[in-house]
Amino acid sequence: AELRASDAEWRRESGLYRAQRQSGQIKGLEAAEYAEFVAILQRQKLENCENVRRIGGNEALEGTDCLTLAVANPRQEQHEALPEPVPTDAEKAGSLEEQLRTIEAELDKDLAGAQQRGREKAAARVARLPQRDDGKEIRSENPGDGQGTDRTPASPKWSDPGPEKNGDAARTGSETDAGRSLNTETSDEKPGQQRSGSRYPGAGTSGEDKEKSAKVDNAAGESGDDDDVVLRQIRDAAEKETDPVLKEKLWEEYRKMKAARG
């Protein structure tokens, strides 16, 4: 009797609210208060539906719209009540072996690919090297032809004139200048390398902003993963409602119920 009374009252008030909203008779604060009243009536009706269904099943809900809303819930509850079969030790071992074989196959594939890429890179580096080996062999076989003396100058003879020593000193000086130039370039590169890193203030803040945005989108109380039957029905009604004022009040009722039950 209580269910039928609450169902009839909700139907009557919901119809009156929608008719007055369409005709423009209620607006603003008056519409918000009426929508809040209709949302409370709908919550009470759904709670009565669930109480009756738990006692007498879906057959006790005939004559109301509770059966349509709750028809999928007994199947879900029955499915949840059935325990999943516990895997045996042999099944667990077979599953682990299958996972290991899959992982090993993936590792072998990755390793083979890495080795192939390494060989290709090594071959490319060798191909880019300057061809100097032949010239070295020629100079070693023909030491008297006068080639290659810039790298291995002949030992000075006691009878050689002095200017050749001056040439050696010039070469030594040029090598020293070259070494200083190389050191200067190396020291100049270090600050550039440090600046090329990601040590600037504020680096990576875009990821943090995205994470904060994701947290706002998934605010507490909006997830319906742990909702019971009544909460799911109110949430579904709020999502499907087309009247913006009533839609907002249904969401408020949903959040209040969820906070009270959490």
Residue pairs with C-beta under 8 A, 6 or more apart in sequence:
2 48
3 45
3 48
3 49
3 51
3 52
3 61
3 64
3 66
4 63
4 64
6 41
6 44
6 45
6 48
7 45
7 48
7 49
7 64
7 65
7 66
9 41
9 45
10 38
10 41
10 42
10 44
10 45
13 37
13 38
13 41
14 38
14 41
14 42
17 26
17 34
17 35
17 38
17 246
18 243
20 26
20 34
21 31
21 243
21 245
26 34
31 245
32 245
32 248
32 249
35 243
35 245
35 246
35 248
35 249
36 249
36 252
36 253
38 246
38 249
39 246
39 249
39 250
39 252
39 253
40 253
42 234
42 237
42 250
42 253
43 230
43 234
43 253
43 257
45 66
46 66
46 69
46 230
46 233
46 234
47 230
49 61
49 64
49 66
49 69
49 70
50 70
50 229
50 230
52 60
52 61
52 66
53 60
53 61
53 66
53 70
53 73
53 74
57 74
58 67
58 70
58 71
58 74
61 67
61 70
69 233
69 236
70 229
70 233
73 229
73 232
87 95
135 147
135 148
136 148
138 147
139 145
139 147
139 148
153 168
156 164
156 165
156 168
198 204
221 255
221 258
221 259
221 262
224 231
224 232
224 235
227 235
227 258
228 261
230 257
231 254
231 257
231 258
231 261
234 250
234 253
234 254
234 257
235 254
237 250
238 247
238 250
238 251
238 254
241 247
241 250
